[in-house]
Amino acid sequence: MGLMYPNSSRTPYNKKYTKSCTTKETLSREGMAFEKQLQFVSDAVMALAVALQDMHRDLCPGAKGLCETMTPTKGSELLKYLRAVSFEGKVPVVIN
């Protein structure tokens, strides 16, 4: 079943889909084929989330939302936190 996100723009990647999601759809393994690289995307998102969380903990202790120290976030500072991330990802290796 090929569905596209409601009100999304046409792109080269979704042009073959003609129906929009209704939010009542469910995923099951039956008849579903996920891209082989999906786990790498999931791990990358998790690494960024962990790095931002760690950075926020260190630079904005006790604050909700971004504090002045993180606005704007410096790329070199975020990179330092990204390089320190370690977790067991979807790919069967430890990410660090």
C-alpha positions in Angstrom: 0.0 0.0 0.0 1.6 3.3 -1.0 0.3 6.2 0.9 1.7 9.7 1.2 1.6 12.1 4.2 -1.6 14.4 3.9 -1.0 17.7 2.2 2.6 16.8 1.4 4.3 18.3 -1.7 4.9 16.1 -4.7 8.5 15.0 -5.0 10.3 12.5 -7.2 10.1 10.0 -4.3 6.3 10.1 -3.7 4.9 10.8 -7.1 3.7 7.2 -7.5 1.5 7.5 -4.5 -2.0 8.8 -5.0 -3.7 8.2 -1.7 -3.1 10.1 1.5 -2.8 8.6 5.0 -5.9 8.7 7.2 -4.0 8.1 10.5 -6.0 4.9 10.9 -3.4 2.8 9.1 -1.2 0.3 11.0 2.1 -1.3 10.1 2.7 -5.1 10.2 5.5 -7.2 8.9 3.1 -9.0 6.5 3.5 -7.5 3.0 5.9 -4.9 4.3 9.4 -4.4 2.9 11.6 -1.8 4.7 14.7 -0.4 3.1 17.9 -2.0 4.2 19.5 1.3 5.2 16.6 2.3 7.6 18.4 1.1 10.7 21.3 3.5 9.9 18.9 6.5 9.7 17.4 5.4 13.0 20.8 5.2 14.6 21.8 8.6 13.2 18.6 10.3 14.6 19.2 8.6 18.0 22.9 9.8 18.1 21.8 13.4 17.4 19.1 13.2 20.1 21.5 11.8 22.7 24.1 14.4 21.8 21.6 17.3 22.1 20.3 15.9 25.4 23.8 15.6 26.8 24.7 19.1 25.5 21.6 20.6 27.1 22.3 18.8 30.4 25.8 20.3 30.5 25.1 23.8 29.1 21.6 24.5 30.4 21.3 22.7 33.8 17.8 22.6 35.1 16.4 24.7 32.2 13.4 23.7 30.1 14.0 24.4 26.4 17.1 26.0 25.0 19.1 28.4 27.2 21.1 31.3 25.9 24.3 29.2 25.8 22.7 26.9 23.2 21.1 29.7 21.1 22.5 29.5 18.5 24.1 26.1 18.9 27.7 26.1 17.8 28.5 23.3 15.3 31.9 22.6 16.8 30.4 22.2 20.3 27.6 19.8 19.0 30.3 17.8 17.1 32.1 17.3 20.4 29.0 15.8 22.0 28.2 13.7 18.9 31.7 12.2 19.0 31.1 11.3 22.7 27.8 9.5 22.1 27.7 5.8 22.8 24.7 3.4 22.7 23.6 0.1 21.2 21.9 0.9 18.0 19.7 -1.0 15.6 22.7 -2.1 13.7 24.2 -4.9 15.8 27.2 -2.8 17.0 27.8 -0.3 19.7 27.7 3.2 18.4 30.6 5.4 19.8 
